C-alpha cells in the first residue's frame, strides 16, 4: 500500500465563546475533521466562527467574557 502525504492548513480560533484557543486542522486533500466533547465547551460556537470566516461575516462570532474580541483566521483570511 502506497501512502501519500496529506498536507494541511489550519484555522485558529482565539477567544471564541468559552474557547481560549483552538487550532483546527484542515486537510488540503479532503477528509473529515471531528469536533467532540461534552456539552457547553464551544463546539457549535467554533463551527459558527468557521462559517463566519468562510462567509466573511462577523455574524455568529461570539467573544469570550473579559476579552477585547474574538478572532478566527485561516485559509488566507482573518476575522476579528
C-alpha positions as CSV (number, residue, x, y, z in Angstrom):
1,X,0.0,0.0,0.0
2,X,1.4,3.3,-1.1
3,X,1.0,6.2,1.4
4,X,0.5,9.7,0.2
5,X,1.4,12.6,2.3
6,X,-1.6,14.8,3.1
7,X,-0.8,18.5,3.7
8,X,-3.0,20.5,6.0
9,X,-3.8,24.1,6.6
10,X,-5.2,25.3,9.9
11,X,-8.0,27.5,11.2
12,X,-7.2,29.1,14.5
13,X,-9.8,30.4,16.9
14,X,-9.0,32.8,19.8
15,X,-11.4,33.9,22.5
16,X,-14.5,32.5,20.8
17,X,-17.2,31.7,23.3
18,X,-15.6,29.5,26.1
19,X,-12.6,28.7,23.8
20,X,-9.4,30.4,24.7
21,X,-7.5,29.0,21.7
22,X,-8.3,26.1,19.2
23,X,-6.4,25.1,16.1
24,X,-8.5,23.1,13.7
25,X,-6.5,21.2,11.0
26,X,-8.0,21.4,7.5
27,X,-6.8,18.5,5.3
28,X,-5.8,20.1,1.9
29,X,-6.6,16.9,0.0
30,X,-10.1,16.5,1.7
31,X,-11.1,14.5,4.7
32,X,-13.1,14.8,7.8
33,X,-12.3,16.7,11.0
34,X,-14.3,15.8,14.1
35,X,-15.0,18.1,17.0
36,X,-16.1,16.2,20.0
37,X,-16.5,16.8,23.7
38,X,-19.1,17.5,26.4
39,X,-21.9,19.9,26.1
40,X,-21.0,23.6,26.7
41,X,-17.4,23.6,25.6
42,X,-18.0,25.6,22.4
43,X,-18.2,23.1,19.6
44,X,-21.2,24.9,18.0
45,X,-19.6,28.3,18.6
46,X,-16.4,27.0,16.9
47,X,-18.4,25.9,13.8
48,X,-20.2,29.2,13.8
49,X,-16.9,31.0,13.8
50,X,-15.6,28.9,10.9
51,X,-18.7,29.6,9.0
52,X,-18.4,33.4,9.7
53,X,-14.8,33.2,8.4
54,X,-15.9,31.4,5.2
55,X,-18.7,33.9,4.6
56,X,-16.7,37.0,5.6
57,X,-19.3,38.0,8.1
58,X,-19.0,38.7,11.8
59,X,-22.4,37.3,12.4
60,X,-22.1,34.3,14.7
61,X,-18.7,35.3,16.1
62,X,-19.1,35.4,19.8
63,X,-16.3,36.6,22.0
64,X,-15.2,35.2,25.4
65,X,-16.1,37.2,28.5
66,X,-13.4,39.7,29.6
67,X,-11.6,39.7,26.2
68,X,-11.4,42.5,23.7
69,X,-12.9,40.3,21.0
70,X,-12.9,37.0,19.2
71,X,-10.5,36.2,16.3
72,X,-10.8,33.4,13.7
73,X,-8.1,33.1,11.0
74,X,-7.1,30.6,8.4
75,X,-7.4,29.8,4.7
76,X,-5.9,33.2,3.9
77,X,-8.4,35.3,5.8
78,X,-8.8,36.8,9.3
79,X,-11.9,37.9,11.1
80,X,-12.0,39.8,14.4
